[in-house]
Structure formats: C-alpha cells, structure tokens
C-alpha cells in the first residue's frame, strides 16, 4: 500500500505516478485516497452495473419472471 502525507502530495502533485491507489495521511490519519481518473470512472461504471443487477434481482424476486414481450414492452 502506498501511503504518503498531504505535504508529499502537494510537493509531488505534478509528477505523481498512480499505478496503484495513493493513501494520503494528515496528522497520522488517513484522510484521502487518490487514484487515476481512468480507474475512477471504471470503478463508478462497475458500481452502476452492480446496482442494476441488484435492482433486477429484487424486481425478479418481487414480481416473478417476465416474458420477452413484457420485458421490452415500450
């Protein structure tokens, strides 16, 4: 795990390599986690898909299965 201080982040912001998460501490406590934007957006996309799967499973359990016609009825 890559752990650095806020001072390090400020001094090195221009040259950071974010191959892995960067955990930032202040006064000995972790306050931030920094990651590259590509990894951030991939993570958010994954969360959205997981939420959709969860909602679909809940709907299936509550309403039962739907036919293809019912599913794509517009």
HUSULNOR-V559383 format. One line per field, one symbol per residue. ss: DSSP state (H for helix, E for strand, L for the rest). Layout:
ss=???
This chain:
ss=LEEEEHHHHHHHHHHLLLLLLEEEEELLEEEEEELLHHHHHHHHHHHHHHHHHHHHHHHHHHHLLLLHHHHLLL
